[in-house]
Amino acid sequence: MGEHAKTPVGILGGGRWGLALACAVARNGHPTLLHSRRAERPDALAPEVAVTSELGALARHSRLLLMAVPSDVVREVARALGDVVDGAHLIVHGIRGLSGEGLTPISEVLREETPCRRVGALGGPALADDLIEGRASVLAVASRYPEVTDAVRAALQGPLMRVSVSHDLVGLEWSSALNGALFVALGYARAIGVPPALLGGFLTRGLHEAARIAVAAGAEERSLFGVAGVGDLLAAMSQDDRPECQLGAALANGATLAEAQARSALRVEAATLVPRVVAFAREHRVDATIFATMEAVFSGRVSRDDVLSGLMQRR
């Protein structure tokens, strides 16, 4: 497997996505340590993955740390992590969202709360179940530092995993976050019976809206049309089991946002992100009709009939 085959890798987060990353790394032959606050060992975890509840042990084990925790606790976790890591560590998060305080990219939170400057982010079409079960898939990684993307590629790329590399960290983080909202729209549109041709048109418009929003935040437009952007969105067209799609379908079938979130097996970052994105778009005078429509759905201000007629009548 090459010179990086035995490089230890640490995973921070015992949720489904953390387990998935741990399984994918261990499958490539790397000594893998998962940090989890849960007392019991998850059944889905590969047997060769070790588990610890001590952050210090994770930092001592691995120079490369992959973070998979919810965005609403990322600052708290990063602050604790900052006490045990140093500038030699590489931290790469796989969080499909932006910080709960405003719209700060997670990578900036990591830089603020830890001594690490070499940070990055994961994105792209891969689902947790794909990684756990070893199905062929693709991920994207972005960082301003080549040593970060090289380390992630060495850890994850293998016969059944391709890793696409970018230097546009802002673009990947915003693309992943905004796509999460578009997945909710996708699930909602399917549930109200939008036919494939019209659905394709709505998603195309949504992708262009996302690109304009991301550019206003400092991203490169082309990042929205790469693996972490359009590739991610294309994959979602056939992934009914995405938590975001399930949330959208529940909303279309009459559930409130709170009820739909309670039914979801995983946290859906878009639920709290969309209102902030809509406010950001208005502030920067960016047309974001799809996102504004989803915000109205979340708040219960529009019916499913209103959604369809409003989008059809828009010039």
Contacts in CASP RR format, 6 or more apart in sequence:
PFRMAT RR
TARGET T0000
AUTHOR 0000-0000-0000
METHOD contacts of the structure
MODEL  1
MGEHAKTPVGILGGGRWGLALACAVARNGHPTLLHSRRAERPDALAPEVA
VTSELGALARHSRLLLMAVPSDVVREVARALGDVVDGAHLIVHGIRGLSG
EGLTPISEVLREETPCRRVGALGGPALADDLIEGRASVLAVASRYPEVTD
AVRAALQGPLMRVSVSHDLVGLEWSSALNGALFVALGYARAIGVPPALLG
GFLTRGLHEAARIAVAAGAEERSLFGVAGVGDLLAAMSQDDRPECQLGAA
LANGATLAEAQARSALRVEAATLVPRVVAFAREHRVDATIFATMEAVFSG
RVSRDDVLSGLMQRR
1 28 0 8 1.000
1 29 0 8 1.000
4 30 0 8 1.000
4 151 0 8 1.000
4 154 0 8 1.000
4 155 0 8 1.000
5 28 0 8 1.000
5 29 0 8 1.000
5 30 0 8 1.000
6 29 0 8 1.000
6 30 0 8 1.000
6 31 0 8 1.000
7 30 0 8 1.000
7 31 0 8 1.000
7 63 0 8 1.000
7 64 0 8 1.000
7 151 0 8 1.000
7 154 0 8 1.000
7 155 0 8 1.000
8 30 0 8 1.000
8 31 0 8 1.000
8 32 0 8 1.000
8 33 0 8 1.000
8 61 0 8 1.000
8 62 0 8 1.000
8 63 0 8 1.000
8 64 0 8 1.000
9 25 0 8 1.000
9 30 0 8 1.000
9 31 0 8 1.000
9 32 0 8 1.000
9 33 0 8 1.000
9 62 0 8 1.000
9 64 0 8 1.000
9 65 0 8 1.000
9 66 0 8 1.000
9 155 0 8 1.000
10 22 0 8 1.000
10 25 0 8 1.000
10 32 0 8 1.000
10 33 0 8 1.000
10 34 0 8 1.000
10 35 0 8 1.000
10 58 0 8 1.000
10 61 0 8 1.000
10 62 0 8 1.000
10 64 0 8 1.000
10 65 0 8 1.000
10 66 0 8 1.000
11 18 0 8 1.000
11 21 0 8 1.000
11 22 0 8 1.000
11 25 0 8 1.000
11 32 0 8 1.000
11 33 0 8 1.000
11 34 0 8 1.000
11 35 0 8 1.000
11 49 0 8 1.000
11 65 0 8 1.000
11 66 0 8 1.000
11 68 0 8 1.000
12 35 0 8 1.000
12 55 0 8 1.000
12 58 0 8 1.000
12 65 0 8 1.000
12 66 0 8 1.000
12 67 0 8 1.000
12 68 0 8 1.000
12 69 0 8 1.000
12 77 0 8 1.000
12 81 0 8 1.000
13 34 0 8 1.000
13 35 0 8 1.000
13 36 0 8 1.000
13 67 0 8 1.000
13 68 0 8 1.000
13 69 0 8 1.000
14 34 0 8 1.000
14 35 0 8 1.000
14 36 0 8 1.000
14 37 0 8 1.000
14 38 0 8 1.000
14 42 0 8 1.000
14 68 0 8 1.000
15 36 0 8 1.000
15 42 0 8 1.000
15 68 0 8 1.000
16 44 0 8 1.000
16 128 0 8 1.000
16 265 0 8 1.000
16 266 0 8 1.000
17 68 0 8 1.000
17 94 0 8 1.000
17 128 0 8 1.000
17 266 0 8 1.000
18 34 0 8 1.000
18 66 0 8 1.000
18 68 0 8 1.000
18 128 0 8 1.000
19 34 0 8 1.000
19 42 0 8 1.000
19 44 0 8 1.000
19 45 0 8 1.000
19 128 0 8 1.000
19 132 0 8 1.000
20 68 0 8 1.000
20 126 0 8 1.000
20 127 0 8 1.000
20 128 0 8 1.000
20 129 0 8 1.000
20 130 0 8 1.000
20 131 0 8 1.000
20 132 0 8 1.000
21 66 0 8 1.000
21 68 0 8 1.000
21 94 0 8 1.000
21 122 0 8 1.000
21 131 0 8 1.000
21 156 0 8 1.000
22 32 0 8 1.000
22 34 0 8 1.000
22 45 0 8 1.000
22 46 0 8 1.000
22 49 0 8 1.000
23 44 0 8 1.000
23 45 0 8 1.000
23 46 0 8 1.000
23 49 0 8 1.000
23 131 0 8 1.000
23 132 0 8 1.000
23 134 0 8 1.000
24 131 0 8 1.000
24 134 0 8 1.000
24 156 0 8 1.000
24 161 0 8 1.000
25 32 0 8 1.000
25 66 0 8 1.000
25 155 0 8 1.000
25 156 0 8 1.000
26 32 0 8 1.000
26 46 0 8 1.000
26 48 0 8 1.000
26 49 0 8 1.000
27 46 0 8 1.000
27 134 0 8 1.000
27 160 0 8 1.000
28 155 0 8 1.000
28 156 0 8 1.000
28 157 0 8 1.000
28 158 0 8 1.000
28 161 0 8 1.000
29 48 0 8 1.000
30 155 0 8 1.000
31 50 0 8 1.000
31 61 0 8 1.000
32 46 0 8 1.000
32 48 0 8 1.000
32 49 0 8 1.000
32 50 0 8 1.000
33 49 0 8 1.000
33 50 0 8 1.000
33 51 0 8 1.000
33 52 0 8 1.000
33 57 0 8 1.000
33 58 0 8 1.000
33 61 0 8 1.000
33 62 0 8 1.000
34 45 0 8 1.000
34 49 0 8 1.000
34 50 0 8 1.000
34 51 0 8 1.000
34 52 0 8 1.000
35 51 0 8 1.000
35 52 0 8 1.000
35 53 0 8 1.000
35 54 0 8 1.000
35 55 0 8 1.000
35 57 0 8 1.000
35 58 0 8 1.000
36 42 0 8 1.000
36 51 0 8 1.000
36 52 0 8 1.000
36 53 0 8 1.000
37 53 0 8 1.000
39 53 0 8 1.000
41 51 0 8 1.000
44 132 0 8 1.000
45 51 0 8 1.000
52 58 0 8 1.000
52 61 0 8 1.000
55 80 0 8 1.000
55 81 0 8 1.000
55 83 0 8 1.000
55 84 0 8 1.000
56 84 0 8 1.000
58 65 0 8 1.000
58 84 0 8 1.000
59 65 0 8 1.000
59 81 0 8 1.000
59 84 0 8 1.000
59 85 0 8 1.000
59 89 0 8 1.000
62 89 0 8 1.000
63 88 0 8 1.000
63 89 0 8 1.000
63 90 0 8 1.000
63 151 0 8 1.000
64 89 0 8 1.000
64 90 0 8 1.000
64 92 0 8 1.000
64 151 0 8 1.000
64 152 0 8 1.000
64 155 0 8 1.000
65 81 0 8 1.000
65 85 0 8 1.000
65 89 0 8 1.000
65 90 0 8 1.000
65 91 0 8 1.000
65 92 0 8 1.000
66 92 0 8 1.000
66 93 0 8 1.000
66 94 0 8 1.000
66 122 0 8 1.000
66 152 0 8 1.000
66 155 0 8 1.000
67 74 0 8 1.000
67 77 0 8 1.000
67 78 0 8 1.000
67 81 0 8 1.000
67 91 0 8 1.000
67 92 0 8 1.000
67 93 0 8 1.000
67 94 0 8 1.000
67 95 0 8 1.000
67 110 0 8 1.000
68 93 0 8 1.000
68 94 0 8 1.000
68 95 0 8 1.000
69 77 0 8 1.000
69 95 0 8 1.000
70 95 0 8 1.000
70 267 0 8 1.000
70 269 0 8 1.000
71 95 0 8 1.000
71 97 0 8 1.000
71 98 0 8 1.000
71 99 0 8 1.000
71 100 0 8 1.000
71 106 0 8 1.000
71 269 0 8 1.000
72 100 0 8 1.000
72 272 0 8 1.000
74 93 0 8 1.000
74 95 0 8 1.000
74 99 0 8 1.000
74 106 0 8 1.000
74 109 0 8 1.000
75 99 0 8 1.000
75 101 0 8 1.000
75 109 0 8 1.000
75 113 0 8 1.000
78 109 0 8 1.000
78 110 0 8 1.000
78 112 0 8 1.000
78 113 0 8 1.000
78 114 0 8 1.000
79 113 0 8 1.000
81 91 0 8 1.000
81 113 0 8 1.000
81 114 0 8 1.000
82 113 0 8 1.000
82 114 0 8 1.000
82 115 0 8 1.000
82 116 0 8 1.000
85 91 0 8 1.000
85 114 0 8 1.000
85 115 0 8 1.000
85 116 0 8 1.000
86 115 0 8 1.000
86 116 0 8 1.000
87 115 0 8 1.000
87 116 0 8 1.000
87 117 0 8 1.000
87 118 0 8 1.000
89 114 0 8 1.000
89 116 0 8 1.000
89 118 0 8 1.000
90 116 0 8 1.000
90 118 0 8 1.000
90 119 0 8 1.000
90 120 0 8 1.000
90 145 0 8 1.000
90 147 0 8 1.000
90 148 0 8 1.000
90 151 0 8 1.000
91 110 0 8 1.000
91 114 0 8 1.000
91 116 0 8 1.000
91 118 0 8 1.000
91 119 0 8 1.000
91 120 0 8 1.000
92 119 0 8 1.000
92 120 0 8 1.000
92 121 0 8 1.000
92 122 0 8 1.000
92 141 0 8 1.000
92 143 0 8 1.000
92 148 0 8 1.000
92 152 0 8 1.000
93 106 0 8 1.000
93 107 0 8 1.000
93 110 0 8 1.000
93 119 0 8 1.000
93 120 0 8 1.000
93 121 0 8 1.000
93 122 0 8 1.000
94 106 0 8 1.000
94 121 0 8 1.000
94 122 0 8 1.000
94 123 0 8 1.000
94 176 0 8 1.000
95 106 0 8 1.000
95 121 0 8 1.000
95 269 0 8 1.000
96 123 0 8 1.000
96 176 0 8 1.000
96 177 0 8 1.000
96 179 0 8 1.000
96 180 0 8 1.000
96 269 0 8 1.000
97 106 0 8 1.000
97 173 0 8 1.000
97 176 0 8 1.000
97 177 0 8 1.000
97 180 0 8 1.000
97 269 0 8 1.000
97 270 0 8 1.000
97 273 0 8 1.000
98 104 0 8 1.000
98 105 0 8 1.000
98 106 0 8 1.000
98 173 0 8 1.000
98 174 0 8 1.000
98 177 0 8 1.000
98 273 0 8 1.000
98 276 0 8 1.000
99 105 0 8 1.000
99 106 0 8 1.000
99 108 0 8 1.000
99 109 0 8 1.000
100 272 0 8 1.000
100 276 0 8 1.000
102 276 0 8 1.000
103 217 0 8 1.000
103 276 0 8 1.000
103 277 0 8 1.000
103 280 0 8 1.000
105 121 0 8 1.000
105 169 0 8 1.000
105 170 0 8 1.000
105 173 0 8 1.000
105 174 0 8 1.000
106 121 0 8 1.000
106 173 0 8 1.000
107 119 0 8 1.000
107 120 0 8 1.000
107 121 0 8 1.000
107 169 0 8 1.000
107 173 0 8 1.000
110 116 0 8 1.000
110 119 0 8 1.000
111 117 0 8 1.000
111 119 0 8 1.000
118 143 0 8 1.000
118 145 0 8 1.000
118 147 0 8 1.000
118 148 0 8 1.000
119 143 0 8 1.000
119 148 0 8 1.000
119 169 0 8 1.000
120 141 0 8 1.000
120 142 0 8 1.000
120 143 0 8 1.000
120 145 0 8 1.000
120 148 0 8 1.000
120 149 0 8 1.000
120 152 0 8 1.000
120 169 0 8 1.000
121 141 0 8 1.000
121 142 0 8 1.000
121 143 0 8 1.000
121 169 0 8 1.000
121 172 0 8 1.000
121 173 0 8 1.000
121 176 0 8 1.000
122 139 0 8 1.000
122 140 0 8 1.000
122 141 0 8 1.000
122 152 0 8 1.000
123 139 0 8 1.000
123 140 0 8 1.000
123 141 0 8 1.000
123 172 0 8 1.000
123 175 0 8 1.000
123 176 0 8 1.000
123 227 0 8 1.000
123 228 0 8 1.000
123 232 0 8 1.000
124 138 0 8 1.000
124 139 0 8 1.000
124 140 0 8 1.000
124 164 0 8 1.000
124 176 0 8 1.000
124 227 0 8 1.000
124 228 0 8 1.000
124 229 0 8 1.000
124 231 0 8 1.000
124 232 0 8 1.000
124 235 0 8 1.000
125 137 0 8 1.000
125 138 0 8 1.000
125 139 0 8 1.000
125 227 0 8 1.000
125 231 0 8 1.000
125 232 0 8 1.000
125 234 0 8 1.000
125 235 0 8 1.000
125 236 0 8 1.000
126 137 0 8 1.000
126 138 0 8 1.000
126 139 0 8 1.000
126 161 0 8 1.000
127 137 0 8 1.000
127 239 0 8 1.000
127 241 0 8 1.000
127 242 0 8 1.000
128 266 0 8 1.000
129 135 0 8 1.000
129 241 0 8 1.000
130 136 0 8 1.000
130 137 0 8 1.000
131 137 0 8 1.000
131 161 0 8 1.000
134 160 0 8 1.000
135 160 0 8 1.000
136 160 0 8 1.000
136 161 0 8 1.000
137 160 0 8 1.000
137 161 0 8 1.000
137 162 0 8 1.000
138 161 0 8 1.000
138 162 0 8 1.000
138 163 0 8 1.000
138 164 0 8 1.000
138 227 0 8 1.000
139 156 0 8 1.000
139 161 0 8 1.000
139 162 0 8 1.000
139 163 0 8 1.000
139 164 0 8 1.000
139 227 0 8 1.000
140 163 0 8 1.000
140 164 0 8 1.000
140 165 0 8 1.000
140 166 0 8 1.000
140 172 0 8 1.000
140 226 0 8 1.000
140 227 0 8 1.000
140 228 0 8 1.000
141 148 0 8 1.000
141 149 0 8 1.000
141 152 0 8 1.000
141 153 0 8 1.000
141 156 0 8 1.000
141 163 0 8 1.000
141 164 0 8 1.000
141 165 0 8 1.000
141 166 0 8 1.000
141 172 0 8 1.000
142 149 0 8 1.000
142 165 0 8 1.000
142 166 0 8 1.000
142 167 0 8 1.000
142 168 0 8 1.000
142 169 0 8 1.000
142 171 0 8 1.000
142 172 0 8 1.000
142 173 0 8 1.000
142 223 0 8 1.000
142 228 0 8 1.000
143 149 0 8 1.000
143 152 0 8 1.000
143 167 0 8 1.000
143 169 0 8 1.000
144 167 0 8 1.000
144 169 0 8 1.000
149 165 0 8 1.000
149 166 0 8 1.000
149 167 0 8 1.000
152 163 0 8 1.000
153 163 0 8 1.000
153 165 0 8 1.000
156 163 0 8 1.000
157 163 0 8 1.000
164 226 0 8 1.000
164 227 0 8 1.000
164 228 0 8 1.000
166 172 0 8 1.000
166 223 0 8 1.000
166 228 0 8 1.000
168 219 0 8 1.000
168 220 0 8 1.000
168 222 0 8 1.000
168 223 0 8 1.000
170 214 0 8 1.000
170 217 0 8 1.000
170 218 0 8 1.000
170 219 0 8 1.000
170 220 0 8 1.000
171 214 0 8 1.000
171 218 0 8 1.000
171 219 0 8 1.000
171 220 0 8 1.000
171 223 0 8 1.000
171 224 0 8 1.000
171 228 0 8 1.000
172 223 0 8 1.000
172 228 0 8 1.000
174 210 0 8 1.000
174 213 0 8 1.000
174 214 0 8 1.000
174 217 0 8 1.000
174 219 0 8 1.000
175 210 0 8 1.000
175 214 0 8 1.000
175 219 0 8 1.000
175 223 0 8 1.000
175 224 0 8 1.000
175 228 0 8 1.000
175 229 0 8 1.000
175 232 0 8 1.000
176 228 0 8 1.000
176 229 0 8 1.000
176 232 0 8 1.000
177 269 0 8 1.000
177 270 0 8 1.000
177 273 0 8 1.000
177 277 0 8 1.000
178 210 0 8 1.000
178 213 0 8 1.000
178 214 0 8 1.000
178 224 0 8 1.000
178 277 0 8 1.000
178 291 0 8 1.000
179 210 0 8 1.000
179 228 0 8 1.000
179 229 0 8 1.000
179 232 0 8 1.000
179 233 0 8 1.000
179 236 0 8 1.000
180 244 0 8 1.000
180 268 0 8 1.000
180 269 0 8 1.000
180 270 0 8 1.000
180 273 0 8 1.000
181 244 0 8 1.000
181 270 0 8 1.000
181 273 0 8 1.000
181 274 0 8 1.000
181 277 0 8 1.000
181 291 0 8 1.000
181 294 0 8 1.000
182 203 0 8 1.000
182 206 0 8 1.000
182 207 0 8 1.000
182 210 0 8 1.000
182 233 0 8 1.000
182 236 0 8 1.000
182 290 0 8 1.000
183 233 0 8 1.000
183 236 0 8 1.000
183 242 0 8 1.000
183 244 0 8 1.000
183 245 0 8 1.000
183 270 0 8 1.000
184 244 0 8 1.000
184 245 0 8 1.000
184 247 0 8 1.000
184 248 0 8 1.000
184 251 0 8 1.000
184 268 0 8 1.000
184 270 0 8 1.000
184 271 0 8 1.000
184 274 0 8 1.000
184 294 0 8 1.000
185 202 0 8 1.000
185 203 0 8 1.000
185 206 0 8 1.000
185 248 0 8 1.000
185 290 0 8 1.000
185 293 0 8 1.000
185 294 0 8 1.000
186 199 0 8 1.000
186 203 0 8 1.000
186 236 0 8 1.000
186 237 0 8 1.000
186 244 0 8 1.000
186 245 0 8 1.000
186 248 0 8 1.000
187 244 0 8 1.000
187 245 0 8 1.000
187 246 0 8 1.000
187 247 0 8 1.000
187 248 0 8 1.000
187 249 0 8 1.000
187 252 0 8 1.000
188 248 0 8 1.000
188 249 0 8 1.000
188 251 0 8 1.000
188 252 0 8 1.000
188 294 0 8 1.000
188 297 0 8 1.000
188 304 0 8 1.000
188 307 0 8 1.000
189 199 0 8 1.000
189 202 0 8 1.000
189 252 0 8 1.000
190 199 0 8 1.000
190 240 0 8 1.000
190 245 0 8 1.000
190 249 0 8 1.000
191 248 0 8 1.000
191 249 0 8 1.000
191 252 0 8 1.000
191 253 0 8 1.000
192 252 0 8 1.000
192 304 0 8 1.000
192 307 0 8 1.000
192 308 0 8 1.000
194 202 0 8 1.000
194 308 0 8 1.000
202 290 0 8 1.000
202 311 0 8 1.000
203 233 0 8 1.000
203 237 0 8 1.000
205 289 0 8 1.000
205 290 0 8 1.000
206 290 0 8 1.000
206 291 0 8 1.000
207 224 0 8 1.000
207 225 0 8 1.000
207 229 0 8 1.000
207 230 0 8 1.000
207 233 0 8 1.000
209 281 0 8 1.000
209 286 0 8 1.000
209 287 0 8 1.000
209 288 0 8 1.000
209 289 0 8 1.000
209 290 0 8 1.000
209 291 0 8 1.000
210 224 0 8 1.000
210 229 0 8 1.000
210 291 0 8 1.000
211 221 0 8 1.000
211 224 0 8 1.000
211 225 0 8 1.000
212 281 0 8 1.000
212 286 0 8 1.000
212 287 0 8 1.000
212 288 0 8 1.000
213 277 0 8 1.000
213 280 0 8 1.000
213 281 0 8 1.000
213 284 0 8 1.000
213 286 0 8 1.000
213 288 0 8 1.000
213 291 0 8 1.000
214 221 0 8 1.000
214 223 0 8 1.000
214 224 0 8 1.000
215 221 0 8 1.000
216 280 0 8 1.000
216 281 0 8 1.000
216 284 0 8 1.000
216 286 0 8 1.000
217 280 0 8 1.000
223 229 0 8 1.000
224 230 0 8 1.000
236 242 0 8 1.000
236 244 0 8 1.000
236 245 0 8 1.000
239 245 0 8 1.000
240 246 0 8 1.000
243 264 0 8 1.000
243 265 0 8 1.000
243 266 0 8 1.000
243 267 0 8 1.000
243 268 0 8 1.000
244 268 0 8 1.000
244 270 0 8 1.000
246 263 0 8 1.000
246 264 0 8 1.000
247 260 0 8 1.000
247 261 0 8 1.000
247 264 0 8 1.000
247 268 0 8 1.000
247 270 0 8 1.000
247 271 0 8 1.000
248 260 0 8 1.000
250 259 0 8 1.000
250 260 0 8 1.000
250 263 0 8 1.000
250 264 0 8 1.000
251 257 0 8 1.000
251 260 0 8 1.000
251 297 0 8 1.000
251 298 0 8 1.000
252 304 0 8 1.000
255 263 0 8 1.000
256 300 0 8 1.000
257 271 0 8 1.000
257 298 0 8 1.000
257 299 0 8 1.000
257 300 0 8 1.000
261 268 0 8 1.000
261 271 0 8 1.000
270 294 0 8 1.000
271 298 0 8 1.000
274 291 0 8 1.000
274 294 0 8 1.000
274 295 0 8 1.000
274 298 0 8 1.000
275 295 0 8 1.000
275 298 0 8 1.000
275 299 0 8 1.000
277 288 0 8 1.000
277 291 0 8 1.000
278 288 0 8 1.000
278 291 0 8 1.000
278 292 0 8 1.000
278 295 0 8 1.000
280 286 0 8 1.000
281 287 0 8 1.000
281 288 0 8 1.000
281 291 0 8 1.000
281 292 0 8 1.000
282 288 0 8 1.000
289 311 0 8 1.000
289 314 0 8 1.000
290 311 0 8 1.000
293 302 0 8 1.000
293 307 0 8 1.000
293 310 0 8 1.000
293 311 0 8 1.000
296 302 0 8 1.000
296 307 0 8 1.000
297 307 0 8 1.000
END
